[in-house]
């Protein structure tokens, strides 16, 4: 085609597409007019711009070589483009992972992943099977959410990891419900046929577990026990010979048998505990109790004597240092430390108020997100609080530090045992 042409004079196609993609042109002679031509070897035919003759391209060695070169060049260009695209995607992934790792959502997810795992272990160890299963599901949801957020696990849709984490938070509601329910404990009672268990009748119940059973000590915890079942079991124990020096109340029963084995049964809120101790174990415990009492009395007498000797020295030292401590502890608290401790106590007051609402609210699921934010703030405060070195504080700083932390600990304990 003539230089500078925008459209093909023969077919009207727009020029430049093949060249832009990196096509290599070859030189040929027109068979009709012997004109010099530059043609694309990838096309099946060419049209002479001088005479208009159309001819098919004969795949000579030159044409074949040019075609191979042209295809190779294209493959190199496509590979280069794919490599650049892959590199950009890798860099974008790294930047996203870095941003997610530093985000509060990532930190909160990791904190609750650990909390859920601990709750699962605690529930299973306490025989709360359903609560343990729910806690395990929460642990899996938080783990998968974090892995998706880090793009270690590919997610087909965006923000699926957030939905999984929110679902994990919502499961705290059924976890609490099952954990506080006695029906959640589903261990079926397996009564042993050895040890001291052979001296006792088997309770007519389904659920419970035996903690200790050897030749000297037996202890079992029985669940879902009614008042009638409790009284019936006492009657069965009497038939087994445990009626010596018997003492019966609505919540306990104690008696011995003729061989000296001591039985004690306690009953409270549908839970019954059974304890049987051999005569030898009773003797050992009595001897240990007497020995401990003697040792304690000797220790108390020694401490009283030592206290009398030391009190005079301490009184002298207190007189020498009282004025200095009084000066250092009066109004000389470090301003930065005081501001931080005051803000920490203010946050604890706010957290206590929130927890009281949380415990008494019917919409605990709706407050889960706020709860997670409070936990994140609390973790930050604890981290900053641990950064203070008590050894390097002045007496005034340390006194104020202990005063504030003691108050906060008391407030948190009050919330924990509500």
FIPA-12879 format. One record per residue (C-alpha): residue number from 1; residue in three letters; z, y, x. Coordinates in steps of 0.1 Angstrom, whole numbers, plus 5000, padded with zeros to 4 digits. Layout:
N
seq | type | z | y | x
NUM | ALA | Z | Y | X .
...
This chain:
418
seq | type | z | y | x
1 | UNK | 5000 | 5000 | 5000 .
2 | UNK | 4993 | 5035 | 5012 .
3 | UNK | 5022 | 5053 | 5029 .
4 | UNK | 5044 | 5074 | 5006 .
5 | UNK | 5033 | 5055 | 4975 .
6 | UNK | 5059 | 5055 | 4947 .
7 | UNK | 5040 | 5031 | 4924 .
8 | UNK | 5016 | 5003 | 4932 .
9 | UNK | 4980 | 5014 | 4926 .
10 | UNK | 4971 | 4979 | 4914 .
11 | UNK | 4998 | 4968 | 4890 .
12 | UNK | 5019 | 5000 | 4885 .
13 | UNK | 5052 | 4985 | 4897 .
14 | UNK | 5078 | 5008 | 4913 .
15 | UNK | 5078 | 5006 | 4951 .
16 | UNK | 5108 | 5002 | 4974 .
17 | UNK | 5128 | 4974 | 4958 .
18 | UNK | 5119 | 4947 | 4983 .
19 | UNK | 5123 | 4970 | 5013 .
20 | UNK | 5156 | 4982 | 5000 .
21 | UNK | 5169 | 4946 | 4999 .
22 | UNK | 5158 | 4941 | 5035 .
23 | UNK | 5124 | 4924 | 5030 .
24 | UNK | 5102 | 4920 | 5061 .
25 | UNK | 5064 | 4929 | 5057 .
26 | UNK | 5036 | 4910 | 5075 .
27 | UNK | 5001 | 4922 | 5085 .
28 | UNK | 4970 | 4905 | 5070 .
29 | UNK | 4932 | 4911 | 5068 .
30 | UNK | 4916 | 4915 | 5034 .
31 | UNK | 4890 | 4887 | 5030 .
32 | UNK | 4867 | 4909 | 5010 .
33 | UNK | 4867 | 4942 | 5028 .
34 | UNK | 4884 | 4933 | 5061 .
35 | UNK | 4910 | 4960 | 5055 .
36 | UNK | 4944 | 4960 | 5073 .
37 | UNK | 4972 | 4951 | 5048 .
38 | UNK | 5010 | 4949 | 5049 .
39 | UNK | 5023 | 4924 | 5023 .
40 | UNK | 5055 | 4908 | 5013 .
41 | UNK | 5054 | 4871 | 5023 .
42 | UNK | 5077 | 4862 | 4994 .
43 | UNK | 5050 | 4871 | 4969 .
44 | UNK | 5025 | 4845 | 4959 .
45 | UNK | 4995 | 4868 | 4961 .
46 | UNK | 4984 | 4903 | 4972 .
47 | UNK | 4961 | 4930 | 4959 .
48 | UNK | 4939 | 4950 | 4984 .
49 | UNK | 4945 | 4987 | 4979 .
50 | UNK | 4910 | 4994 | 4993 .
51 | UNK | 4888 | 4971 | 4973 .
52 | UNK | 4911 | 4958 | 4946 .
53 | UNK | 4905 | 4922 | 4955 .
54 | UNK | 4933 | 4898 | 4945 .
55 | UNK | 4939 | 4868 | 4969 .
56 | UNK | 4966 | 4842 | 4972 .
57 | UNK | 4987 | 4843 | 5004 .
58 | UNK | 4979 | 4813 | 5026 .
59 | UNK | 5010 | 4798 | 5041 .
60 | UNK | 5000 | 4799 | 5077 .
61 | UNK | 5024 | 4795 | 5105 .
62 | UNK | 5028 | 4833 | 5107 .
63 | UNK | 5035 | 4836 | 5070 .
64 | UNK | 5060 | 4807 | 5071 .
65 | UNK | 5079 | 4822 | 5100 .
66 | UNK | 5080 | 4856 | 5084 .
67 | UNK | 5093 | 4840 | 5052 .
68 | UNK | 5121 | 4822 | 5071 .
69 | UNK | 5130 | 4854 | 5089 .
70 | UNK | 5131 | 4873 | 5056 .
71 | UNK | 5153 | 4847 | 5039 .
72 | UNK | 5176 | 4845 | 5069 .
73 | UNK | 5180 | 4883 | 5069 .
74 | UNK | 5188 | 4882 | 5032 .
75 | UNK | 5214 | 4855 | 5036 .
76 | UNK | 5231 | 4875 | 5064 .
77 | UNK | 5232 | 4906 | 5042 .
78 | UNK | 5247 | 4886 | 5013 .
79 | UNK | 5272 | 4869 | 5035 .
80 | UNK | 5282 | 4903 | 5050 .
81 | UNK | 5287 | 4918 | 5015 .
82 | UNK | 5307 | 4887 | 5004 .
83 | UNK | 5329 | 4890 | 5035 .
84 | UNK | 5335 | 4927 | 5028 .
85 | UNK | 5344 | 4920 | 4992 .
86 | UNK | 5368 | 4892 | 5002 .
87 | UNK | 5384 | 4915 | 5028 .
88 | UNK | 5389 | 4942 | 5003 .
89 | UNK | 5405 | 4918 | 4978 .
90 | UNK | 5428 | 4905 | 5005 .
91 | UNK | 5440 | 4940 | 5014 .
92 | UNK | 5444 | 4949 | 4978 .
93 | UNK | 5466 | 4917 | 4972 .
94 | UNK | 5488 | 4926 | 5002 .
95 | UNK | 5493 | 4961 | 4990 .
96 | UNK | 5502 | 4948 | 4955 .
97 | UNK | 5526 | 4923 | 4969 .
98 | UNK | 5543 | 4949 | 4990 .
99 | UNK | 5547 | 4973 | 4960 .
100 | UNK | 5560 | 4945 | 4938 .
101 | UNK | 5585 | 4933 | 4964 .
102 | UNK | 5600 | 4968 | 4966 .
103 | UNK | 5601 | 4973 | 4928 .
104 | UNK | 5633 | 4972 | 4908 .
105 | UNK | 5617 | 4946 | 4885 .
106 | UNK | 5613 | 4922 | 4914 .
107 | UNK | 5649 | 4927 | 4925 .
108 | UNK | 5663 | 4922 | 4890 .
109 | UNK | 5642 | 4891 | 4886 .
110 | UNK | 5656 | 4876 | 4918 .
111 | UNK | 5692 | 4885 | 4909 .
112 | UNK | 5689 | 4868 | 4875 .
113 | UNK | 5671 | 4838 | 4891 .
114 | UNK | 5702 | 4832 | 4912 .
115 | UNK | 5725 | 4839 | 4882 .
116 | UNK | 5706 | 4814 | 4860 .
117 | UNK | 5707 | 4787 | 4888 .
118 | UNK | 5745 | 4792 | 4891 .
119 | UNK | 5749 | 4790 | 4853 .
120 | UNK | 5730 | 4758 | 4852 .
121 | UNK | 5752 | 4742 | 4879 .
122 | UNK | 5783 | 4754 | 4862 .
123 | UNK | 5772 | 4742 | 4828 .
124 | UNK | 5763 | 4707 | 4839 .
125 | UNK | 5795 | 4704 | 4860 .
126 | UNK | 5815 | 4714 | 4829 .
127 | UNK | 5795 | 4689 | 4807 .
128 | UNK | 5777 | 4716 | 4787 .
129 | UNK | 5744 | 4698 | 4787 .
130 | UNK | 5724 | 4721 | 4763 .
131 | UNK | 5736 | 4752 | 4780 .
132 | UNK | 5726 | 4737 | 4814 .
133 | UNK | 5691 | 4729 | 4801 .
134 | UNK | 5687 | 4764 | 4788 .
135 | UNK | 5699 | 4778 | 4821 .
136 | UNK | 5674 | 4756 | 4840 .
137 | UNK | 5646 | 4769 | 4818 .
138 | UNK | 5657 | 4804 | 4826 .
139 | UNK | 5657 | 4796 | 4863 .
140 | UNK | 5621 | 4783 | 4860 .
141 | UNK | 5609 | 4813 | 4840 .
142 | UNK | 5624 | 4838 | 4865 .
143 | UNK | 5610 | 4818 | 4894 .
144 | UNK | 5575 | 4816 | 4880 .
145 | UNK | 5576 | 4852 | 4870 .
146 | UNK | 5585 | 4862 | 4905 .
147 | UNK | 5558 | 4840 | 4920 .
148 | UNK | 5532 | 4855 | 4896 .
149 | UNK | 5544 | 4890 | 4905 .
150 | UNK | 5538 | 4882 | 4941 .
151 | UNK | 5504 | 4867 | 4932 .
152 | UNK | 5514 | 4834 | 4948 .
153 | UNK | 5506 | 4819 | 4914 .
154 | UNK | 5474 | 4833 | 4899 .
155 | UNK | 5479 | 4847 | 4863 .
156 | UNK | 5449 | 4846 | 4840 .
157 | UNK | 5460 | 4878 | 4822 .
158 | UNK | 5479 | 4908 | 4836 .
159 | UNK | 5516 | 4913 | 4830 .
160 | UNK | 5522 | 4876 | 4821 .
161 | UNK | 5549 | 4876 | 4847 .
162 | UNK | 5567 | 4904 | 4828 .
163 | UNK | 5566 | 4884 | 4796 .
164 | UNK | 5581 | 4854 | 4813 .
165 | UNK | 5609 | 4874 | 4827 .
166 | UNK | 5617 | 4890 | 4793 .
167 | UNK | 5617 | 4855 | 4778 .
168 | UNK | 5642 | 4845 | 4804 .
169 | UNK | 5664 | 4874 | 4795 .
170 | UNK | 5662 | 4865 | 4758 .
171 | UNK | 5674 | 4830 | 4765 .
172 | UNK | 5708 | 4844 | 4775 .
173 | UNK | 5716 | 4846 | 4737 .
174 | UNK | 5712 | 4809 | 4729 .
175 | UNK | 5728 | 4800 | 4763 .
176 | UNK | 5759 | 4820 | 4753 .
177 | UNK | 5759 | 4805 | 4718 .
178 | UNK | 5757 | 4769 | 4731 .
179 | UNK | 5781 | 4775 | 4759 .
180 | UNK | 5807 | 4788 | 4734 .
181 | UNK | 5801 | 4759 | 4710 .
182 | UNK | 5821 | 4727 | 4713 .
183 | UNK | 5792 | 4708 | 4700 .
184 | UNK | 5773 | 4717 | 4732 .
185 | UNK | 5793 | 4692 | 4752 .
186 | UNK | 5776 | 4659 | 4745 .
187 | UNK | 5792 | 4635 | 4770 .
188 | UNK | 5797 | 4602 | 4752 .
189 | UNK | 5831 | 4587 | 4760 .
190 | UNK | 5829 | 4557 | 4783 .
191 | UNK | 5863 | 4540 | 4784 .
192 | UNK | 5870 | 4520 | 4816 .
193 | UNK | 5882 | 4485 | 4816 .
194 | UNK | 5903 | 4487 | 4848 .
195 | UNK | 5931 | 4508 | 4863 .
196 | UNK | 5957 | 4523 | 4840 .
197 | UNK | 5932 | 4525 | 4812 .
198 | UNK | 5939 | 4489 | 4803 .
199 | UNK | 5974 | 4500 | 4791 .
200 | UNK | 5961 | 4524 | 4765 .
201 | UNK | 5942 | 4520 | 4733 .
202 | UNK | 5906 | 4532 | 4731 .
203 | UNK | 5903 | 4565 | 4711 .
204 | UNK | 5882 | 4563 | 4679 .
205 | UNK | 5859 | 4592 | 4690 .
206 | UNK | 5824 | 4596 | 4704 .
207 | UNK | 5827 | 4624 | 4730 .
208 | UNK | 5849 | 4628 | 4760 .
209 | UNK | 5853 | 4618 | 4797 .
210 | UNK | 5877 | 4602 | 4820 .
211 | UNK | 5886 | 4623 | 4851 .
212 | UNK | 5911 | 4600 | 4868 .
213 | UNK | 5917 | 4563 | 4866 .
214 | UNK | 5935 | 4543 | 4893 .
215 | UNK | 5966 | 4522 | 4896 .
216 | UNK | 5990 | 4552 | 4896 .
217 | UNK | 5974 | 4579 | 4875 .
218 | UNK | 5951 | 4582 | 4845 .
219 | UNK | 5937 | 4614 | 4829 .
220 | UNK | 5912 | 4618 | 4801 .
221 | UNK | 5899 | 4647 | 4780 .
222 | UNK | 5887 | 4638 | 4745 .
223 | UNK | 5866 | 4661 | 4723 .
224 | UNK | 5860 | 4667 | 4686 .
225 | UNK | 5894 | 4652 | 4676 .
226 | UNK | 5907 | 4658 | 4641 .
227 | UNK | 5944 | 4659 | 4631 .
228 | UNK | 5942 | 4625 | 4615 .
229 | UNK | 5925 | 4610 | 4646 .
230 | UNK | 5953 | 4625 | 4668 .
231 | UNK | 5981 | 4610 | 4646 .
232 | UNK | 5963 | 4576 | 4644 .
233 | UNK | 5960 | 4575 | 4682 .
234 | UNK | 5997 | 4581 | 4685 .
235 | UNK | 6003 | 4551 | 4662 .
236 | UNK | 5980 | 4529 | 4683 .
237 | UNK | 5999 | 4539 | 4715 .
238 | UNK | 6032 | 4530 | 4698 .
239 | UNK | 6017 | 4496 | 4690 .
240 | UNK | 6008 | 4493 | 4727 .
241 | UNK | 6045 | 4497 | 4735 .
242 | UNK | 6047 | 4534 | 4743 .
243 | UNK | 6077 | 4541 | 4720 .
244 | UNK | 6106 | 4544 | 4745 .
245 | UNK | 6123 | 4579 | 4745 .
246 | UNK | 6094 | 4591 | 4723 .
247 | UNK | 6090 | 4628 | 4714 .
248 | UNK | 6064 | 4638 | 4688 .
249 | UNK | 6052 | 4672 | 4677 .
250 | UNK | 6021 | 4685 | 4659 .
251 | UNK | 6005 | 4692 | 4693 .
252 | UNK | 6021 | 4667 | 4718 .
253 | UNK | 6035 | 4633 | 4722 .
254 | UNK | 6055 | 4618 | 4751 .
255 | UNK | 6069 | 4584 | 4756 .
256 | UNK | 6075 | 4555 | 4781 .
257 | UNK | 6069 | 4518 | 4778 .
258 | UNK | 6094 | 4491 | 4789 .
259 | UNK | 6078 | 4490 | 4823 .
260 | UNK | 6085 | 4527 | 4829 .
261 | UNK | 6049 | 4540 | 4826 .
262 | UNK | 6050 | 4576 | 4812 .
263 | UNK | 6025 | 4587 | 4786 .
264 | UNK | 6018 | 4623 | 4776 .
265 | UNK | 5993 | 4634 | 4750 .
266 | UNK | 5985 | 4670 | 4741 .
267 | UNK | 5964 | 4682 | 4712 .
268 | UNK | 5949 | 4717 | 4707 .
269 | UNK | 5918 | 4731 | 4689 .
270 | UNK | 5901 | 4697 | 4685 .
271 | UNK | 5907 | 4687 | 4721 .
272 | UNK | 5930 | 4660 | 4732 .
273 | UNK | 5942 | 4651 | 4767 .
274 | UNK | 5958 | 4618 | 4777 .
275 | UNK | 5979 | 4614 | 4808 .
276 | UNK | 5995 | 4581 | 4820 .
277 | UNK | 6016 | 4579 | 4852 .
278 | UNK | 6030 | 4548 | 4869 .
279 | UNK | 6067 | 4545 | 4878 .
280 | UNK | 6059 | 4546 | 4915 .
281 | UNK | 6039 | 4578 | 4911 .
282 | UNK | 6068 | 4594 | 4891 .
283 | UNK | 6092 | 4585 | 4919 .
284 | UNK | 6069 | 4600 | 4946 .
285 | UNK | 6064 | 4632 | 4925 .
286 | UNK | 6102 | 4636 | 4920 .
287 | UNK | 6107 | 4631 | 4958 .
288 | UNK | 6080 | 4657 | 4966 .
289 | UNK | 6095 | 4681 | 4942 .
290 | UNK | 6130 | 4678 | 4957 .
291 | UNK | 6116 | 4681 | 4992 .
292 | UNK | 6096 | 4712 | 4983 .
293 | UNK | 6126 | 4728 | 4966 .
294 | UNK | 6147 | 4722 | 4997 .
295 | UNK | 6120 | 4736 | 5020 .
296 | UNK | 6116 | 4766 | 4997 .
297 | UNK | 6153 | 4773 | 4997 .
298 | UNK | 6155 | 4771 | 5036 .
299 | UNK | 6125 | 4794 | 5038 .
300 | UNK | 6140 | 4819 | 5015 .
301 | UNK | 6173 | 4819 | 5035 .
302 | UNK | 6153 | 4824 | 5067 .
303 | UNK | 6133 | 4852 | 5052 .
304 | UNK | 6164 | 4869 | 5039 .
305 | UNK | 6180 | 4869 | 5074 .
306 | UNK | 6148 | 4881 | 5090 .
307 | UNK | 6144 | 4908 | 5064 .
308 | UNK | 6179 | 4921 | 5072 .
309 | UNK | 6170 | 4923 | 5109 .
310 | UNK | 6137 | 4940 | 5104 .
311 | UNK | 6146 | 4964 | 5077 .
312 | UNK | 6165 | 4987 | 5101 .
313 | UNK | 6135 | 4989 | 5124 .
314 | UNK | 6111 | 4995 | 5096 .
315 | UNK | 6133 | 5023 | 5082 .
316 | UNK | 6133 | 5040 | 5116 .
317 | UNK | 6095 | 5037 | 5119 .
318 | UNK | 6090 | 5050 | 5083 .
319 | UNK | 6111 | 5080 | 5091 .
320 | UNK | 6090 | 5088 | 5121 .
321 | UNK | 6056 | 5084 | 5104 .
322 | UNK | 6063 | 5095 | 5068 .
323 | UNK | 6057 | 5132 | 5076 .
324 | UNK | 6025 | 5125 | 5094 .
325 | UNK | 6011 | 5102 | 5067 .
326 | UNK | 6022 | 5127 | 5040 .
327 | UNK | 6002 | 5154 | 5058 .
328 | UNK | 5971 | 5132 | 5062 .
329 | UNK | 5970 | 5119 | 5027 .
330 | UNK | 5974 | 5152 | 5009 .
331 | UNK | 5941 | 5168 | 5000 .
332 | UNK | 5921 | 5156 | 5031 .
333 | UNK | 5898 | 5130 | 5016 .
334 | UNK | 5863 | 5131 | 5030 .
335 | UNK | 5842 | 5150 | 5005 .
336 | UNK | 5812 | 5126 | 5007 .
337 | UNK | 5835 | 5095 | 5002 .
338 | UNK | 5853 | 5111 | 4973 .
339 | UNK | 5820 | 5121 | 4956 .
340 | UNK | 5807 | 5085 | 4960 .
341 | UNK | 5839 | 5069 | 4947 .
342 | UNK | 5841 | 5093 | 4918 .
343 | UNK | 5805 | 5084 | 4908 .
344 | UNK | 5813 | 5047 | 4912 .
345 | UNK | 5843 | 5050 | 4889 .
346 | UNK | 5822 | 5070 | 4864 .
347 | UNK | 5796 | 5042 | 4864 .
348 | UNK | 5822 | 5015 | 4859 .
349 | UNK | 5835 | 5035 | 4829 .
350 | UNK | 5800 | 5037 | 4815 .
351 | UNK | 5794 | 4999 | 4822 .
352 | UNK | 5827 | 4990 | 4805 .
353 | UNK | 5818 | 5010 | 4774 .
354 | UNK | 5783 | 4993 | 4774 .
355 | UNK | 5798 | 4958 | 4777 .
356 | UNK | 5822 | 4965 | 4748 .
357 | UNK | 5792 | 4974 | 4726 .
358 | UNK | 5772 | 4945 | 4740 .
359 | UNK | 5800 | 4919 | 4731 .
360 | UNK | 5805 | 4933 | 4696 .
361 | UNK | 5768 | 4940 | 4688 .
362 | UNK | 5747 | 4918 | 4666 .
363 | UNK | 5715 | 4929 | 4685 .
364 | UNK | 5724 | 4915 | 4719 .
365 | UNK | 5687 | 4906 | 4725 .
366 | UNK | 5677 | 4942 | 4721 .
367 | UNK | 5703 | 4952 | 4748 .
368 | UNK | 5691 | 4927 | 4774 .
369 | UNK | 5669 | 4952 | 4792 .
370 | UNK | 5698 | 4978 | 4794 .
371 | UNK | 5720 | 4950 | 4807 .
372 | UNK | 5696 | 4942 | 4835 .
373 | UNK | 5694 | 4979 | 4845 .
374 | UNK | 5732 | 4981 | 4846 .
375 | UNK | 5734 | 4949 | 4868 .
376 | UNK | 5708 | 4965 | 4892 .
377 | UNK | 5728 | 4997 | 4894 .
378 | UNK | 5760 | 4977 | 4899 .
379 | UNK | 5745 | 4958 | 4928 .
380 | UNK | 5734 | 4990 | 4945 .
381 | UNK | 5769 | 5005 | 4941 .
382 | UNK | 5785 | 4973 | 4956 .
383 | UNK | 5761 | 4974 | 4985 .
384 | UNK | 5769 | 5010 | 4993 .
385 | UNK | 5806 | 5003 | 4988 .
386 | UNK | 5805 | 4974 | 5013 .
387 | UNK | 5789 | 4998 | 5038 .
388 | UNK | 5821 | 5018 | 5042 .
389 | UNK | 5842 | 5006 | 5070 .
390 | UNK | 5879 | 5007 | 5060 .
391 | UNK | 5890 | 5005 | 5096 .
392 | UNK | 5874 | 5038 | 5104 .
393 | UNK | 5888 | 5057 | 5074 .
394 | UNK | 5916 | 5082 | 5077 .
395 | UNK | 5948 | 5074 | 5059 .
396 | UNK | 5939 | 5098 | 5031 .
397 | UNK | 5904 | 5082 | 5028 .
398 | UNK | 5918 | 5047 | 5027 .
399 | UNK | 5945 | 5056 | 5001 .
400 | UNK | 5919 | 5071 | 4978 .
401 | UNK | 5895 | 5042 | 4984 .
402 | UNK | 5921 | 5016 | 4975 .
403 | UNK | 5932 | 5036 | 4944 .
404 | UNK | 5897 | 5039 | 4930 .
405 | UNK | 5887 | 5003 | 4937 .
406 | UNK | 5919 | 4990 | 4922 .
407 | UNK | 5913 | 5009 | 4890 .
408 | UNK | 5877 | 4997 | 4888 .
409 | UNK | 5887 | 4961 | 4894 .
410 | UNK | 5912 | 4963 | 4866 .
411 | UNK | 5886 | 4977 | 4843 .
412 | UNK | 5861 | 4950 | 4852 .
413 | UNK | 5887 | 4923 | 4847 .
414 | UNK | 5895 | 4936 | 4813 .
415 | UNK | 5859 | 4934 | 4802 .
416 | UNK | 5855 | 4899 | 4817 .
417 | UNK | 5884 | 4884 | 4797 .
418 | UNK | 5876 | 4900 | 4764 .
